[in-house]
Amino acid sequence: MALRSAFKRLVVRGAKLAASQAEQVGRDGRNVDICLAAALRELGTLSKIHHPTAYVELLRSSLEPLVCIVKEIRNEHGDNDHAARRFATLVDVLRSDVPPIPFGTAQEIALVADRYRDLSGLVDSDQWGGDLGLLFSISSSFGKKGRILSAVVRFSRSEHCLELGTAYGMSGLFILAALKALGDDGRLITLQGMKPQFLLASATLRDRYGDMVSCHFGLTQDALPDLARSLKQIDFLFHDAGHSRDEYIRDFNAVVGILSPGSVVLIDDIRWEDPRFSARQAETYRGWREVVGHARVRRAVEIDGNLGLLLLR
C-alpha cells in the first residue's frame, strides 16, 4: 500500500513538473512574439526589409529558448584547471539554456543578412551554379549557430580567435560581437578562399569592428601555413573552410602549434556530404574523429550531431 502511494505521489509530481515546463515554454514563446512585434513596428522596420520572413526568423532564432543535444566523445577526467572548468560550464550551458544574442546585435546582423540575400553576382563552380545571394542562404551561419559561437567565446573567455572560412562574414559578426562584449582586447583573424565573399566580408567586418578584425585571402592549403607562422598564440579556432576528412586534418595540423594550452576548437559540418559542392566522398565525420584522437585533445563533444567542439591541453 505504501509503495502504491509513493508511486502515485511520484506520478503526480512528474505531471505537475511537465505541466510547469510546458507552461514556461509557452510563456517564453509568447514573450519572444511580443518582442518581435514591438521591434518590427519601430519606424516601419518591416517595410524596409526585402526578405521579411528570413529577417524575422533570424531574430527569433537569436532570442528563443535554445537547448542543444550534446554528446560526449572524449573526456580525460582529472583535470580541474580554469580551462577545464570553463569548458564544463560551456557544455552545461549548451545542454540547458544557450544565452540569446543581444537584441540590438541580432537586428544589425539580420539587416546585413537581408542585404546579402539580394546579391545577384554569378557563382559557377564545377559542381554547382547559382548566384551569391542563393549561396549565402545555403552556406551562412545564422541565429542558432551564431548563439553557439557567441557562447563559446563568452564562456571560454577567448581573446585571440582564428576563423577558417569567413564566407560572407556572418559567423565573424557573431564572434566579434561576443569579443566586444568581453572588452576591447579581443581580436579575430579570418581566412577566405573565394574572392567575391572575401571582398564582401572584409568590407562588412572592418566597417563595424575596425582593427579588431584582420581579413586574409587565400585557400587554406595555400595560405594557412604562412598565416599560422605569422601569428602568435590562438585560443579559439572556428573551422568552417573546406569540408572533407583531408582538409580537417591538414588544417588542424597546420595551426595546432599556435593553439594555446586550454584553447577551444569548433569544427562545423562534421557530417557534411553534399554532392552539389564536392565530386567525391567528403568523409568529414571520419576526419573529425581523427582530429579528436590527436594527443592534445583533452575533451571532445558533438553538438546536435553537426558541430564538433574540442578542448586542448
C-alpha positions in Angstrom: 0.0 0.0 0.0 2.8 2.4 1.0 4.6 1.6 -2.3 1.5 2.3 -4.3 1.0 5.7 -2.5 4.6 6.6 -3.1 4.3 5.7 -6.8 1.1 7.8 -7.1 2.9 10.8 -5.5 5.8 10.4 -7.9 3.4 10.3 -10.9 1.6 13.5 -9.6 4.9 15.3 -9.1 6.0 14.3 -12.6 2.8 15.5 -14.2 3.0 18.8 -12.3 6.6 19.3 -13.4 5.7 18.5 -17.1 2.8 21.0 -16.9 5.0 23.7 -15.4 7.7 23.2 -18.1 5.1 23.3 -20.9 3.7 26.5 -19.4 7.1 28.0 -19.3 7.8 27.1 -22.9 4.5 28.6 -24.0 5.2 31.8 -22.0 8.7 32.1 -23.5 7.3 31.8 -27.0 4.7 34.5 -26.3 7.4 36.8 -24.8 9.5 36.4 -28.0 6.5 37.2 -30.1 5.9 40.4 -28.1 9.5 41.5 -28.5 9.4 40.8 -32.3 6.1 42.6 -32.8 7.4 45.7 -30.9 10.7 45.8 -32.8 9.1 45.4 -36.2 6.7 48.3 -35.5 9.6 50.7 -34.8 9.9 53.2 -37.7 8.2 50.8 -40.1 11.2 48.4 -40.0 9.5 45.6 -41.8 8.6 47.8 -44.8 12.4 48.3 -45.4 13.2 44.6 -45.4 13.4 42.7 -48.7 13.1 39.2 -47.1 10.9 39.7 -44.1 10.3 36.0 -43.3 14.1 35.3 -43.2 14.7 38.5 -41.3 12.2 37.6 -38.6 13.4 34.0 -38.4 17.0 35.2 -37.7 15.7 37.5 -34.9 13.6 34.7 -33.5 16.4 32.1 -33.5 18.6 34.7 -31.8 16.1 35.1 -28.9 14.0 32.0 -28.4 15.0 29.3 -25.8 17.7 27.1 -27.2 18.8 23.7 -25.9 21.4 21.6 -27.8 21.9 17.9 -27.9 25.5 17.4 -26.6 27.2 14.0 -26.9 30.5 13.3 -25.1 33.1 11.8 -27.4 36.3 12.1 -25.4 36.8 13.1 -21.8 40.1 12.8 -19.9 38.9 13.1 -16.3 41.0 14.5 -13.6 41.9 18.0 -14.9 40.4 20.8 -12.9 42.2 24.0 -14.1 40.5 27.2 -15.3 40.2 26.0 -18.9 38.6 22.6 -17.9 36.1 24.3 -15.6 35.2 26.9 -18.2 34.7 24.2 -20.8 32.5 22.2 -18.4 30.3 25.3 -17.9 30.1 25.9 -21.6 28.9 22.3 -22.2 26.3 22.7 -19.4 25.1 25.9 -20.9 24.7 24.3 -24.4 22.7 21.4 -22.8 20.4 23.6 -20.7 19.9 27.2 -22.0 22.1 28.8 -24.6 22.1 32.6 -23.9 20.3 34.8 -26.5 22.1 37.2 -28.8 21.6 40.8 -27.5 18.6 42.2 -29.5 20.4 45.2 -31.0 23.2 42.9 -32.2 20.7 40.5 -33.7 19.0 43.3 -35.5 22.2 44.6 -37.1 23.2 41.1 -38.2 19.7 40.4 -39.6 19.9 43.6 -41.7 23.3 42.6 -43.1 21.8 39.1 -44.0 18.8 40.8 -45.7 21.1 42.8 -47.9 23.2 39.7 -48.8 20.2 37.7 -49.9 19.7 40.1 -52.8 23.2 39.6 -54.2 23.0 38.6 -57.8 26.7 38.0 -58.8 27.4 34.7 -60.5 28.8 31.7 -58.7 29.6 28.9 -61.2 31.7 26.0 -59.9 32.4 22.6 -61.3 29.5 21.1 -59.3 27.1 23.9 -58.8 25.7 27.0 -60.5 23.8 29.9 -58.8 24.3 33.4 -57.5 25.9 34.9 -54.4 22.5 35.5 -52.8 21.5 31.9 -53.0 24.9 30.6 -51.9 24.7 33.0 -48.9 21.3 31.5 -47.9 22.7 27.9 -48.2 26.1 28.3 -46.6 26.0 31.1 -43.9 25.8 31.0 -40.1 22.5 32.3 -38.7 20.9 32.6 -35.3 21.4 29.2 -33.8 25.0 28.7 -34.9 25.7 32.3 -34.1 24.5 31.8 -30.5 26.7 28.7 -30.1 29.7 30.7 -31.4 28.8 33.6 -29.0 28.5 31.1 -26.1 31.9 29.5 -26.9 33.7 32.9 -27.0 31.9 34.1 -23.8 32.4 31.0 -21.6 35.9 30.1 -22.9 36.9 33.8 -22.4 38.6 33.8 -25.8 40.6 36.8 -26.9 42.6 35.7 -29.9 40.4 34.0 -32.5 41.1 32.4 -35.8 38.3 31.6 -38.3 39.0 29.5 -41.4 36.3 30.0 -44.0 35.0 33.6 -43.5 32.4 33.2 -46.3 30.1 36.3 -46.1 31.3 37.2 -42.6 28.1 36.2 -40.7 29.9 34.0 -38.2 32.6 36.7 -37.9 29.9 39.2 -36.9 28.7 36.9 -34.1 32.3 36.2 -32.9 33.3 39.9 -32.9 30.1 40.9 -31.1 30.9 38.4 -28.3 34.6 39.6 -28.2 33.4 43.2 -27.9 31.2 42.3 -25.0 34.2 40.9 -23.1 36.3 44.0 -23.6 38.5 45.8 -26.1 41.3 43.3 -26.2 39.7 40.7 -28.5 40.9 40.1 -32.0 39.7 37.9 -34.9 41.8 36.8 -37.8 39.8 35.3 -40.7 40.8 33.5 -43.9 38.6 33.1 -47.0 39.4 31.5 -50.3 36.7 32.8 -52.7 37.3 36.4 -53.9 33.6 37.7 -54.0 32.9 36.5 -50.5 36.2 37.8 -49.2 35.6 41.3 -50.6 32.1 41.4 -49.1 33.0 40.0 -45.7 36.2 42.1 -45.2 34.3 45.3 -46.0 31.5 44.5 -43.7 33.6 43.3 -40.8 36.2 46.1 -41.0 33.4 48.7 -41.3 31.8 47.5 -38.0 34.8 46.4 -36.0 37.9 48.2 -37.4 41.2 46.9 -36.1 39.5 44.1 -34.1 39.5 42.1 -37.3 42.1 41.1 -39.8 40.9 39.5 -43.0 43.1 37.4 -45.3 42.5 36.0 -48.7 43.5 32.5 -49.9 42.7 28.8 -49.7 43.8 27.1 -46.5 46.1 24.7 -48.4 47.9 27.7 -49.9 47.7 30.5 -47.3 47.2 28.9 -43.9 50.8 27.7 -43.3 52.3 31.2 -43.9 49.4 32.8 -41.9 50.0 30.4 -39.0 53.7 31.3 -38.9 52.8 35.0 -38.7 50.5 34.6 -35.7 51.2 34.2 -32.0 49.0 32.1 -29.7 45.4 31.5 -30.7 42.8 30.5 -28.0 39.8 29.8 -30.2 39.7 28.3 -33.7 36.5 28.1 -35.7 36.9 25.8 -38.8 34.3 26.4 -41.5 36.5 26.1 -44.5 36.8 23.1 -46.8 34.7 20.2 -45.6 36.4 16.9 -46.0 38.5 14.4 -44.0 41.7 15.6 -45.6 41.0 19.3 -45.1 40.0 18.9 -41.5 43.2 17.0 -40.7 45.5 19.2 -42.8 44.1 22.5 -41.5 44.2 21.3 -37.8 47.8 20.2 -38.1 48.7 23.5 -39.7 47.6 25.5 -36.7 47.8 23.1 -33.8 51.3 24.6 -33.0 49.8 28.0 -32.3 46.8 26.9 -30.3 47.5 27.8 -26.7 47.0 25.3 -23.8 43.3 25.4 -22.9 42.3 26.6 -26.3 38.9 25.7 -27.8 38.2 24.5 -31.3 34.8 24.4 -33.1 34.5 22.5 -36.3 31.4 23.0 -38.5 29.6 20.4 -40.6 31.3 17.3 -39.1 28.8 15.1 -41.0 28.7 17.2 -44.2 28.1 15.4 -47.5 26.8 17.5 -50.4 27.2 16.3 -54.0 26.4 19.8 -55.2 29.7 21.1 -53.9 32.0 18.0 -54.0 32.6 15.4 -56.6 33.9 12.8 -54.1 33.0 11.5 -50.7 33.9 14.1 -48.1 34.3 11.7 -45.2 34.0 14.6 -42.8 33.0 12.6 -39.8 36.0 10.3 -40.3 38.2 13.4 -40.3 36.6 14.8 -37.2 37.2 11.6 -35.3 40.8 11.5 -36.3 41.2 15.1 -35.1 39.5 14.0 -31.8 42.2 11.4 -31.5 45.0 14.0 -31.5 47.3 13.8 -28.5 46.5 17.4 -27.5 42.7 16.9 -27.2 41.5 16.7 -23.6 37.8 16.7 -24.2 35.5 16.5 -27.3 31.8 16.8 -27.7 29.4 16.8 -30.6 26.6 19.5 -30.7 23.4 18.5 -32.4 25.4 15.9 -34.5 26.7 18.8 -36.7 29.3 20.7 -34.7 32.4 19.3 -33.1 33.8 21.1 -30.0 37.3 20.4 -28.6 39.3 21.5 -25.5 43.1 21.2 -26.0 45.8 20.6 -23.4 
